Amino acid sequence: MELPKRAKGDEYTRSGEYRALRQRVRTASSGLSIPSVVVYAFDNRTRLLPYFFSSHRMAPAGARAVGAALYDSGLTSTRVVLQQWTPNFRPSRARLDGQPIEMLLVSSMQIHAERAYRLVADACSRPAQERPLIIAGGPKAIYEPWDMFAIGGDPNISADIAVTGEEFVLMQLVEVLLEYRGQTGTMRSAFQRARADGALTDIPGLVYRRNENVDAPLVTTGIQRLVSDLDEIPHPVIGYRLLERPHRWRDLRSQPLAASRVWLHSPIGSLSISHGCKFNCDYCPIPAYNQKTYRHKSGERIVDEMRQLREQLGIRFFFGTDDNFFNNRPAVEQMFDTMARAKIAGKPLRKMVRWGTEATEFDTWKNRDLLPAARLSGLRALWMGIEDLTATLIKKGQSINKTKELFEILNKTGICPMPMMMHHDGQPLYTRDGLYGLLNQVQFLRKIGAQSMQVTVLTPAVGTRSYEANFENKHVFNSVGNAPVLQFQFDGNHVVASSLPKPWRTQLNVLLAYGLFYNPVNLVRMLARPANSVTLGPINQIGGILGLVKTAIHSTRWSYRLWRGPITREAGPSQPKTPMIDVSPTGEQAQSNGHANTTTESRPADPIPVREIASDRIVSLPLYAALKPDGKIPASQ
């Protein structure tokens, strides 16, 4: 089912609404202690190239944002746990400020879903009266929320509710629950009473069981509304101050990671600068993710975030979690102008911090006259989704000559070009003539100045237009070598979908491409470059060579399994285990317009008609919350 359409301009919340919401929650939670833990689920089997180091050295934005939103709204007994740092953490054993957890928020990508299931199951092992309210979030809960209920077919192992939107949706939920909780209740009992009263149906972006019956259908409240002005979202410093320090214990430490040690464990800081992209690639979830909108922060806000993170936490390197940074020229010009004039501790910002981000080659080329200004803002690296130089897989304005000229400009300007390639069934390993072969393209990019290399396999991704088609065409593997294909293997590093009779070759192709780029010979070549050239190449080469060792072992094993077989194919994508009831006005309108195959029922407990749907494609964004320079929470943003 396609994502429901909103009327133009109806995608957004009202200006200032998020600030007002946080203030109301802050007032309602005054005097209450509600121990809350946000856990970022992480499957260590995904720690391969190209994320071998960044997965552990850059604290992810989403979980930090959730914890920060809670803290900034007055729920100050909050901790953020990253499973890559604390792999043995068990919610059932955790106590915060001497109390058991009252809210457990599990954030997970699809590739980390198995670890998320374990966290939920562990929390459900507590007696019913001691169970925390379990809230599922992140891309897994966003695109396939039904998988977070009745996990493994056991109705007693289940999240209570899935948030399929940004932190604004979460805080709307918390506001309602606080009204029902009172001074002596719990958030889980408050949720049960609010659900029974139909008090959650007016919050777009939620999925939950209709009642406590194990066979009850799931209810979806529709698609979220977005905060249009990203300057409204709180500052990121607070999220870093809530991080659990790395350890191997099952419970929580008495204090979070000290501010003076944050940079040691997360030397790279992820920043939410803009969201949205003008392209609509069928393998990419970004259009649905952002409801085809574009949002961004002001240059003043970006400078303030970098300044506070640099001065308070010592973070010097930043990565912008942009979908396409150069998507909007006026916005980018304002950012560069402000950042170029900004200072930190009396020194130009570009001398105190360095940052990189993602953009398309098309928009970078179109705005190449802004690259000197970008360098003055501190921009040092640009990741570009080129995918295929010959534009056979997808046409996004890339070409061989344009790539060569753009890489030359970037390197001369002092900005490292970081190409991201995508290997697909139709692409051979090598071609004698031209640049269609994977190795031909990798070698070409190295010669024209690529400072790093990312090569992933074209993999079906939930939330994309091509997702269901891959199942319909019987491309997706169900099992390999009599073992089921697990969700962590949909990471772009495993061949899990292919129309080729010998998919093991595709797996080895990616490994050979990495080996062609990351090797001692190329390391020497980069070290021999003139001193005035960009210098990230040798660092990336060393990191790539080290990461390639584990990646090679893992890829070879998977290739062997693909070779031995047998391979069985999936009959269809994940579907709800029970019917889903859409109680949103959008759902009601879609039904009246004849969209999808739906049925309608009326229930006294529901304020509006409902309809049964097959699935719900809704997406969340990572957002942030703030501290003053003195470390205290501001009264309002």
NUNUDREN-630480 format. One record per residue: x, y, z of N, C-alpha, C, O in turn. Coordinates in steps of 0.2 Angstrom, whole numbers, plus 5000, padded with zeros to 4 digits. Example, Ala and Ser with C-alpha at 12.3 -4.5 7.8 and 13.67 -1.06 7.14 Angstrom:
2
506649725039506249785039506649845039507149835042 506449895035506849955036506450005039506750065040 
//
This chain:
637
500449945000500050005000500450065000500950075004 500350114996500750174996500550225002500050215005 501050265003500950315009500350355007500350385002 499850365012499350415011499550485009500050505012 499150515005499350585003499050635008498450635009 499350685010499050745014498950805009499350805004 498550845010498450905007499050945007499450945012 499250985002499851025002499851075008499351115009 500351075011500451115017500151085024500251115029 499851025023499550995029500050945032499950915037 500650945029501150895031501450925038501750885041 501350985039501751015045501351035051500751045050 501651035057501351065063501351135062501651165058 500951165067500951245067501651265069501951235073 501851325067502451355069502451365077501951395080 502951345080503051355088502651305092502651305098 502251255088501851205092502351155096502151135101 502951135093503351095096503651125103503651085108 503851185103504051225109503451225114503651205120 502851235112502351245117502151175120502051165126 502251125116502151055118502651035123502451005129 503251045122503751035127503651075134503751045139 503451135133503251175139502751145143502751135149 502151115140501651085143501851025146501651005152 502250985143502450915146502950935152502850895157 503350985151503751005157503351025163503551005169 502851055162502351075168502051015171501951005177 501750975166501350915169501850865172501650825177 502450865170502950815174503350845180503750805183 503150905181503450935187503350895193502750875195 503950875197503850845203503850765203503850735208 503750745196503750665195504450635194504850665190 504550575196505150535194504850475190504550435192 505050475183504850425179505450395176505650425170 505850355179506450325176506250295169505850255168 506650325164506550305157507250285154507750325155 507250235150507850215147507750205139507250175137 508150235135508150235128508650185126509250205127 508550135122509050085120509050085112508550075109 509650095110509850085103510050015101510549995103 509549975098509749905097510249905092510249935087 510749855093511349855088511549785087511649745092 511549755081511749685080512549695077512649715072 512949665081513649675080513849635073514449645071 513449595071513649555065513549605059513849585053 513349665060513349715054513949755054513949805050 514349745059514949785059515449765054515949735055 515349785048515749775042515849835038515649895040 516349835033516349895029515749905026515349865024 515549975025515950035025515850065032516050125033 515550035037515350065043515750035049515550035055 516350005048516649965053516850005059516849985064 517050065057517250115063516750155065516650175071 516350185060515850235062515350205066515050245070 515150145066514650115070514750125077514350125081 515450115079515550125086515850185088515950205094 516050235083516450295085515950355084516250415084 515350345082514850405081514250385084513850345081 514050415090513450395094512850415089512850475087 512450365087511850375083511450435085511250435091 511150465081510750525082510050505085509750545089 509750455082509050445084508950425091508450465094 509250385094509150365101509350425106509050445111 509850465104510050525108509450575107509350605112 509150575102508650625101508050615105507750655108 507850545106507350525110507450545117507050565120 508050525119508150535126508250615128507950635133 508450645123508550725124507850755124507750795128 507350725120506650755120506350745127506050785129 506450685129506150665136506450715141506050745145 507150715142507450755147507250835146507150865151 507250855140507050925139506350945141506251005142 505950895141505250905143505050885150504550885152 505650885154505550875161505650805164505650795170 505650755160505850685162506550675163506850645158 506850705168507550705169507850645171508450635171 507450595173507750525175507750485169507350435168 508250505164508250475158508950455156509450495158 509050395153509750375151509650345144509150315142 510250355140510250325133510750275133511350285134 510550215131511050155131511150135123510650125120 511750135121511950115115512250035115512750025118 511849995112512049925112512749905110513049855112 513049945105513649935102514249955108514749925108 514049995113514450005118514349965125514749945128 513649945125513449905131513049845129512449845130 513349795126513049735122512649695127512149655125 512849695133512549645138511949675142511649645147 511749735141511249775144510549735144510349715139 510249725150509649695150509149735154509249755160 508549765151508149805154507849775161507649815165 507749715161507449685167507849695173507649685179 508549705172509049705178509149785179509449795184 508949825175509149895176508749935181508149925182 509049975185508750025189509050095188509650095187 508650145188508950215187508750255193508150255194 509250285195509150325202508750285207508350305211 508950225207508750175213508050145211507850115216 507750155205507050135204507050095198507550105193 506650045197506550005191506350055185506050105187 506450035179506250075173505450075173505150025173 505250135172504550145170504350145163503850125161 504850175159504750175152505350145148505950165150 505250105144505850075140505650095132505150075130 506150135129506050155122506550115118507150125119 506350075114506850035110506850065103506350065099 507450085100507550115094507950065090508450045092 507650045084508049995080507950005072507350025070 508449995069508449985061508249915060508249875064 508049905054507849835052508349785053508249735055 508949805051509549765052509749745059510149695060 509449785064509649765071508949745074508949735081 508449715070507849695073507849645078507549635083 508349595077508349535081508549555088508349525093 509049605088509249625095508649665098508649665105 508249705095507749735097507249685100506949705106 507049635097506649585099506849555106506449545111 507549545107507749525113507649575119507549555124 507749635117507649685122506949685125506749685131 506449685120505749675122505549615126505249625131 505849555124505749495127505949495134505649475139 506549525135506849535142506449575146506349565152 506149635144505749675148505049645149504849655155 504849605145504249565146504249505151503749485153 504849495153505049435157504849455164504749415169 504749525165504549545172503849535173503449525169 503649525180502949515181502549575178502749635178 501949565177501549605173501449675177501449725173 501449675183501349735187501949775188501949835189 502549745186503249775186503449795179504049825179 503149775174503349785167503349865166502949895167 503849885162503849955160503449965154503249915151 503250025152502850035146503450025141503950065141 503249985136503749975130503550005124503049995121 503950055122503850095116504350085111504950085112 504150055105504550045099504650105095504150135093 505250115092505350165087505850155083506150095083 506050205079506550195074506350165067505750145067 506750155062506450125056506150065056505650055052 506350015060505949955060505249965062504749935059 505149995068504450005070504050055065503450055065 504450095061504150145057503850105051503250125049 504250065048503950035042503649965043503149955039 503749935048503449865049503249865057503549825060 502849905059502649915066502349845069502449835075 502049805065501749745067502249695069502049655073 502849705067503349655069503549665077503849615079 503349715079503549735086503049705091503049715097 502449675089501949645093501949575092502049545086 501849535097501749465097502449435093502349405088 502949455096503649435093503749365093503649335099 503949335088504049265088503449225088503449165090 502849255087502149225088501949215095501449185096 502349245100502149245107501749305108502049355109 501149305109500749365111500949405117500849465118 501249365122501549395128502149435127502449465132 502549425122503149465120502949515115502949505109 502849575118502649625113502749695116502749705122 502849745111502949815113502149835115501749805112 502149885119501449915120501249955115500649955113 501649995112501450045107502150055102502650055105 501950075096502550095091502450165089501850185087 502950205090502950275087503150275080503750255079 502750295076502950295069503050365066502950375060 503350405070503450475068504050505072504450465075 504150565072504750605075504550605082504050585085 505050645086504950655093504350695095504050685100 504150735090503550775091502950725093502550735097 502850665089502350615091502450585097501950575101 503050575099503250545106502950585111502650565116 503150655111502950695116502250715117501950725122 501850705111501150705111500850645115500450655119 501150595114500950535118501050535125500650525129 501650565127501850575134501450625137501250615143 501250675134500750725137500150695139499850705144 499850655134499150615136499250565142498850565146 499850525142499950485147500050515154499850485159 500350575154500450605160499750625163499650625169 499250645159498650665161498250605165497950615170 498450545162498150485165498550455171498250415175 499150465171499550435176499450455183499350415188 499450525184499350555191499950545195500550545192 499950555201500550555205500850485207501450485209 500350435207500550375210500550315205500750255207 500250325199500150275194500850255191501350285193 500750225185501350205181501150225174500550235172 501650235169501550255163501150195159500850205154 501350135161500950075157500250075159499850065154 500050085165499350085167499050145164498450145162 499350205164499150265160498950245153498450265150 499450215150499350195143498650155142498250165137 498650105146498050055146497350095146496850085143 497350145151496750185152496650235147496050245144 497150265144497050315139496850275132496450305129 497150215131496850175125496150155126495750165121 495950135132495250115133494750175132494250165129 495050235133494550295133494650325126494250375124 495050295121495050325114495450385114495350425109 495850395119496250465120496850465115497150515115 497050415112497650415108497450415100497950425097 496850415099496750415092496850485088496850485082 496850535092496950595089497750615088497950675086 498150565090498950585089499150545083499250485083 499250575077499450545071500150515072500650545075 500250455070500950425070501050375076501550355078 500450335078500550285083500250215080499750215076 500450165083500150095081500150055088500650055092 499650025090499549995096498949945095498549945091 498949895100498449845100497749885102497749925106 497249855099496549885101496349885108496049925111 496549825111496449815118496949755121497449735117 496849735127497349685129497249615127497649565128 496749605123496549535120497149515115497349555111 497449455116498049445112497849435105498349445101 497249425103497049425096496749485093496549495088 496849545097496549605095496949635089497549625089 496549665085496949695079497349755081497249785087 497749775077498249835078497849895076497449895071 497949955079497650015077498250065075498750065078 498150095069498550145067498250215067497650215064 498550265069498250335069498450375063498250435063 498750345058498950375052499650405052500050385056 499750445047500450475046500550535050500050575051 501150545053501350595057501350665053501350665047 501350715057501450785054502150805056502450785062 502550845052503250855053503350925056502950975055 503850935060504051005062504451035056504951015054 504151085054504351115047505051155049505551145044 505151195054505751235055506151195060506051185066 506751165057507151125062507451165067507751135072 507451235067507751265072507351265079507551275084 506651235078506251225083506451165088506351165094 506751115085506951065088507551075093507951115091 507551045099508051065104508751045102508851015097 509251075106509951065104510250995106509950965110 510750975102510950905103511350895109511450835111 511650945113512150935118511750885124512150845126 511150895125510850855131510850785129510950745134 510750765123510750695121511450655123511450605126 511950695122512650665123512750655131513150615133 512450705135512550705142512150645145512250635151 511750615141511350555144511650485142511350435144 512150485139512450425136512650375142513050405146 512450315142512750265146513450255144513650245138 513950245149514650235147514750165145514350125148 515250155141515350085138515550035144515950055148 515249975144515349925149515049855147514749855142 515249805151514949735149514449715154514249655154 514249755159513749735164513049735161512949765155 512649705165511949695162511449755165510949765162 511749785170511249845173511549915171512049915166 511349965174511550035172512050055177512050035183 512550095175512950125180512650185184512150215181 512850205189512550255193512550325190512050365191 513050335185513050405182513150395175513450345173 512950435170513050425163513850445162514250465166 513950435155514650445153514850525154514450565153 515450535157515650595159515750645153515950615148 515550705153515550755148516250755145516350765139 516750755149517450755147517750695143518250695140 517350645143517550585140517150565134517250515131 516650605132516150595127516550585120516450545116 517050635119517350635113517850575112518050555106 518050545118518450485117518050425114518350385110 517450415116517050365113516650385107516450335103 516450445106516150465100516550525097516250585098 517050515094517450575091517150605086517350665084 516650575083516250605077515550615080515250575082 515350685079514650695081514150705075514350735070 513650665076513150675070512650725071512450735077 512550765066512050825067511550825062511650805056 510950845064510350845059510350915056510150965060 510550925050510650985047510051005042509751055042 509850955038509250955033508950895032509350835033 508350885030508050825028507650835021507350885020 507750785017507350785011507850785005508350805005 507550764999507950754993507450764987506850734987 507650794982507150804976507050744972506650744968 507550704972507550644968507050594971506850594977 506750544967506250494969506450424967506150394963 507050404968507350334966506950284969506750284975 506750234965506350184968506550134973506250094976 507250134974507550094979507650134986507950104990 507450194986507650234991507050254995506550274992 507050255002506450265006506350345008505950365011 506850385006506850455008506250495006506050535010 505950485000505350524998504850515003504450555006 504650445005504150435009504350455016503950475020 504950445018505250465024505050535026504950555032 505150585021505050655022504350685019504250745019 503950635017503350655014503450705008503050755007 504050695005504250734999504250805001504150854997 504550825007504650895009505350905010505750855010 505550965011506250985012506251025018505951085018 506651015023506751055029507451065031507851025029 507651115034508351135036508351175042507951215044 508951175045509151225050509451285047509651285042 509451345051509851405049510551395051510751355055 510951435047511651435049511851455056512251425059 511451505059511551515066511451465070511851455075 510951415069510851365073511351305073511551275078 511651295067512151255065512751275069513151235072 512951335069513551365072513451355079513951335083 512851365082512751355089512851285092513151275097 512651235088512751165089513451145089513651115094 513751165084514551145084514851185089515351155092 514751245091515151275096515051245103515451235106 514351235105514251205111514551135112514851115117 514451095106514751025106515551025107515850985110 515851075103516551085104516851105111517251075113 516451155113516651185120516551135126516951135130 515951105126515751075131515950995131516050975137 515950965125516150895125516750885121516950825121 517050925118517750915115517650885108518150865105 517050885105516950845099517250895093516950955093 517650875089517950915084517650905077517750945072 517450835076517250815069516550805069516250775074 516150825064515450815063515250785057515550795051 514750745057514450725051513750745050513350725055 513550775045512850795044512450745041512550715036 511850725045511450665042510950695037510350685037 511250725032510750755027510650705021511050655020 510050705018509850665013510150695006510450655002 510150755006510450785000510650865001510250905001 511250875004511350935007511250995002511051045005 511450994996511351044991510651044988510651074983 510251014991509551014988509251084987508851094983 509351134992509051204992509651254992509951264997 509751284986510351334986510351394991510851404994 509751424991509751484996509851465003510251495007 509651405005509751385012510451365013510751385018 510851335008511551315009511951385009512451385013 511751435004512151495004512151525011512651555014 511551525014511451565021511951525026512251555030 511951455026512351415030513051435030513351445034 513251435023514051445022514251515024514751515027 513851565023513951635024514051635032514551665035 513551615036513551615043514151575046514451605051 514251515044514751475046515451505045515951495049 515551535039516251565037516451615042517051635043 515951655044516051715048516051695056516251735060 515851635058515751615065516451605068516951585064 516451605074517151595078516951555084516351555087 517451515086517351475092518051485096518551475094 517951505102518451525107518951575103519551575104 518651625100519051675096519351655090519751695087 519251595088519551575082519051555076518451535078 519251565070518751545065518451475066518851425068 517851465065517551395066517851345062517951285064 518151355056518451305051519051285054519351235053 519351325059519951305062519851265068520351225071 519251265071519051225077518651165076518751115080 518351155070517951095069518051085061518151125057 517851015060517850995053517250955052517050915057 516950955046516350925045516250895038516550925034 515850845038515650815031514950805031514550805036 514650785025513950775024513850735018514350715014 513150725016513050685010512650735005512250775007 512750724999512450754993512450714987512750664987 511950734982512050704976512550734971512650794972 512850694967513250724962512950784958513250834956 512350774956511950824952511950884955512150934952 511750894962511650954965512350984967512451044967 512850944969513450964970513751004964514051054964 513650964958513950994952513551064950513951114948 512951064951512551124950512751184954512751244952 512951164960513151224965513951224966514151244971 514351204961515051194962515351264963515951264966 515051314961515351384963515351404970515651444972 514951364974514851374981515451334985515451344991 515751294982516251244985516851284989516951264994 517051344986517551374990517251404997517551405002 516651424996516251455002516151395007516151405013 516051335004515951275009516551255012516551235018 517151265009517751255012517851305018518151285023 517751365017517751415022517351405028517451425034 516751365027516351345033516651285037516351265042 517151255034517451195038517251135035517451075037 516851135029516751065026517351035023517751065019 517450975025518050935022517950875019518350845015 517350855019517150785015516450785013516050815016 516350755007515750755004515550685001515950664997 515050645005514850585002514350594997513850624998 514450554991514050564986513750494983514150454982 513150494983512850424980512850424973512350444969 513450404970513450404963513150334960512850334955 513150284964512850214962513150184956513450134957 513150214951513350184944513550244940513150284938 514250244938514450304934514150304927514050364924 513950254924513650254918512950264918512550264913 512650274924511850294925511450234922510850244920 511750174922511350114920510850094925510250084923 511050094931510550074937510050134938509450114938 510250194939509850244940510150314937510750324937 509750354934509950414932509850474937509250494938 510350504940510350554944510750614942511050654946 510850624936511250674933512050664933512450704932 512250594935512950584935513150564928512850534924 513850574927514150554921514850544922515150574927 515250514918515950504919516350564918516750584923 516250604913516550674913516450724918516850754921 515750724920515550764926515950744932516150784936 515950684933516250654940516950674940517250694945 517350664934518050674934518150754936518650764939 517750794932517850864933517750884941518050934944 517150864943516950884950517450854955517550894960 517750794954518250774959518850814959519150824964 519050834953519550884953519450944956519950974960 518850974956518751034959518751024967518951064970 518350974969518350954976519050954979519150984984 519450914976520150904979520550964979520950974984 520451004974520851074973520551114979520951164981 519951114980519651154985519851134992519751174997 520051074993520151045000519551005003519550995009 519150984999518550945001518650874998518650864992 518650825002518750755000518150724997517550725000 518150704991517550664987517550594990518050554989 516950574992516850514995516350474992515750474994 516450434986515950404982515650344985515950314989 514950334984514550284987514350244981513950274977 514550184980514350144974513850084976513750064981 513450064971512950014972513049964966512849974961 513149904968513249844964512549804963512249794968 512449794957511749764955511849704950512349694947 511349664949511349604945511649614938511949574936 511449674935511649684928512349704927512549714921 512649724932513349754932513849694932513949654937 514349684927514849634927515449664932515449714934 515849614934516449634938516849674934517149724937 516949654928517549694924517249694917517049644914 517449744913517249754906517949774902518349814905 518049744897518649754893518649824890519149864890 518049854888518049914886517449954890516949924892 517650024890517150064894517250054902517650024904 516750084905516750084912516150054916515950074921 515850004912515249984915515449934921515049924926 515949894921516149844926516249884932516549934933 516149844938516249864945516949884946517149944948 517449844944518149854945518349914941518749954943 518149924935518249984931518150044934518450094934 517550044937517250104940517650124947517850184948 517850074951518150084957518850114955519150154958 519250084950519850104948519850174946520350214947 519350184941519350254939519250304944519550364944 518750294949518650344954519250354959519450404961 519650294960520250304963520750354960521150394963 520850344953521350384949521150454949521550494949 520450474949520250544949520250574956520050634956 520450534961520450574968519950554973519950584978 519650494972519150474978519550464984520150424984 519350484990519650474996519450415000519750395005 518850394998518650335002518150294996518050324991 517950234998517550194994517050154998517150125002 516350164996515850124998515550084993515350114988 515450024993515149974988514649934992514849894996 514049944991513549894994513149864988513149884982 512849814990512349774985511649804985511449824991 511349804979510749834979510249784983510149724981 509949804988509549764993508849794994508849854994 508349754993507649774995507649815001507849785006 507349875002507249915008506549925009506249955004 506349915015505649935017505550005016505950045017 504950025014504750095013504950115006504850175005 505150075001505350094995504850074990504450024991 504850104984504350084979504450014976504049984973 505149994976505349934973505349874978505449814976 505149884984505149834989504749774987504949714987 504049784987503649734985503749694979503649634978 504049734974504149704967504649654967504649604964 505149664972505649614973505449544975505649494973 504949544979504549484982504149454976504149394975 503749504973503349474968503749444962503549394959 504349464961504749434956505149374958505649354955 505049354965505449304968506149314968506549264966 506349374969507149384970507349384977507949374978 506949384982507149384989507249314992506849274991 507849304995507949244998507649235004507549275009 507349175005507049155012507549115016507549125022 507849075013508449035016508949015012508949015006 509549005015510148995011510548935015510648945021 510648885011510948825015510548795021510848785026 509848795020509448775025509448815031509148795036 509648875031509648915037509248985034509349005029 508849005039508449065037508849125036509349135039 508649175031508949235030508749285035508149285036 509149315039508949355045508949425043509249445038 508649465047508549535045509249575045509349625042 509749555049510349585049510749585043511149625041 510549535039510849525032510549565027510849565021 510049605028509849655024510249725024509949775024 510849725026511249775027511649805021512049855022 511549775015511949805009512549765008512949775003 512749725013513449685013513249615011513749575010 512649595011512549525010512049525004511549565003 512149474999511749464994511149424996511249364998 510549454997509949424999509449424994508849404996 509549454989509049454983509349464977509849504976 509249414972509549414966509149374961508849324963 509249394954508849354949509449314946509249274941 510049314948510549274944510649204947510449194953 510849164943510849094945511449074949511449024953 511949124949512549114954512649184958513149214956 512249194963512249254967512949254971513149314973 513249204972513849204976514449244972514849274975 514349254966514849294962514749364964515249404964 514149384964514049454966514349474973514549524974 514249424978514549434984515349444984515549484987 515649404980516349404979516549474975517049494976 516149494971516249554967516349614971516849654971 515949614976515949674981516649674985516949724986 516849614987517449604991518049614987518549654989 518049604980518549614976518649694975519149714974 518049724974518049794973518349834979518749884978 518149814985518549844991519249824991519649874993 519449764989520149744989520549794984521149804985 520249804979520549844974520649924976521149954974 520249944980520350014983520750014989521150054990 520549974994520949975001521449925001521349865002 522049945000522649895000523249935001523249995000 523849905003524449945005524749984999525050035000 524649954993524949994987524550064987524950114986 523950064987523550134987523750174993523750234992 523850144999524050185005524750215003524750275005 525150185000525850214998525750274993526050324994 525250264988525150314983524850374987525050434985 524450364991524150424995524650464999524550525000 525050425002525550455007526050495002526350545005 526150474996526650504992526350564988526750604985 525750584990525450644986525750704989525950704995 525650764986525950824988525650844995525150824996 526050874999525850895006525250945006524850945011 525150985001524551025001523950994998523451034998 523950934997523350894994522950875000523150875006 522250854999521850835005522150775008522450735005 522050765015522450715018522050665022522250625025 521350655020520950605023521050535020520950485023 521350535014521450475010521850425014521650365015 522450435016522850385020522450365026522550305028 522150405030521750385036521250335034521150285037 520850355029520350305026520650245024520350185024 521250245021521550185018521650135024521550075024 521950165029522150125035521550095038521550035040 521050135039520350105042520050055037519850005040 520050075031519750025026520149955026519849905025 520849955026521149895026521049855032520949795032 521049885038520849855044520149825044520049765046 519649865042518949835041518849785036518449745037 519349785031519249735026519349665028519149615025 519849655033519949595036519349555038519249505036 518949585043518349555045517849545040517549495039 517749605035517349595030517449545025517049505023 518149525024518349475019518149405022517849365019 518249395028518049335032517349325031517049265030 516949375033516249365033515949355026515549315025 516149395021515949395015516049325011515649295008 516649295013516849235010516449175012516249135009 516249175019515849125022515149135019514849085017 514849195018514249195015514249175008513749145005 514749195004514749174997514849094996514549074992 515149065001515148995001514448965002514248914999 514148995007513448965008512948975002512548935000 513049034999512649044992512848994987512448974983 513548974987513748924982513448854983513248824979 513448834990513248774992512548764991512248714989 512148814993511448814993511148764998511448745002 510548744997510048774992509748834994509748855000 509548874989509248944991508448934989508248914984 508048954994507348964993507149034993507549074996 506549044990506349114989505749134993505349094995 505749204995505149224999504549224995504549244989 503949214998503349214995503049294995502749304990 503249325000503049395000503349435006503649405010 503249505006503549535012503249525018502649495019 503549555024503149545030502549585030502449635027 502049555034501349575034501149575041501349535045 500649615043500349615049500049545051499749515047 500249525057499949465060499249465061498849405061 498949515063498249525064498049585059498449625057 497349595058497149655054497349725058497449725064 497449775053497649835056497049885055496749885049 496849925060496249965059496550045059496850065064 496350075054496650145053496050195056495550195053 496250225061495750275064495850345062495550385066 496250355058496450425056495950455051495650425047 495850525051495450555046495750535039495350535034 496350535038496650515031496450445029496250435023 496450405034496250335032495550335030495350295025 495050365034494350375032494250405025493850385021 494650455023494650485017494850435011494550435006 495450405013495650355008495150305006495050285000 494850285011494350225010493750255006493550225001 493550315007492950345004493150364996492750364992 493850374995494050384988494150314985494350314979 494050264988494150194985494850174984495050134980 495350194989496050174989496050104992495750094998 496450064990496549994993495949954993495349974992 496049894996495449854997495349855005495649835009 494849895007494649905014493949895016493549885012 493949885023493249875025493149925031493649945034 492549945032492449985038491949955043491549915042 492149975049491749955055491650015059491950065059 491150015064490950065068491050035075490749985077 491350075080491450055087491250115091491550165090 490850105096490750165101491350195104491350255105 491850155105492450175108492850225104493350265106 492750215097493150255092492750315090492150315088 493050375090492750445089492650445081492150485079 492950405077492850415070492850345067493050295070 492550335061492550275058493250245057493750285057 493350185056493950145055493950105049493450085046 494550085046494650045041495149995042495650005045 495149935039495649885039496149895033495949905028 496749895035497249905030497749845030497849815035 498149845025498649785025499349805028499649765031 499549875027500149895030500149965030499750005028 500749995033500750065035501450085034501850075038 501550125029502250155027502350225030502150275027 502650225036502750295039503450295042503750245044 503750355042504450355044504550415049504150465050 505050405053505250445058505950475057506350455053 506050535060506750565059507050575066506750585071 507750575066508050585072508050665074508250705070 507850685080507850755082508250755089508450705091 508250815091508750835097508450875102507950905101 508850885108508650925113509250965116509750945114 509151005121509651055122509851065130509451055134 510451095130510751115137510951185136511251205130 510951235141511351295141512051275141512251225143 512551325140513251315141513451295148513951265149 513051315153513251295160512951225161513051205167 512651195157512451125158511751115161511551065162 511351175162510751175164510251175159510351205153 509651145160509051145155508751205155508551235160 508651235149508351305148507551295150507351235149 507251345152506551335154506151325148505651285148 506351345142505951335136506451345130506951385131 506251325124506651335118506251385114506551405109 
//
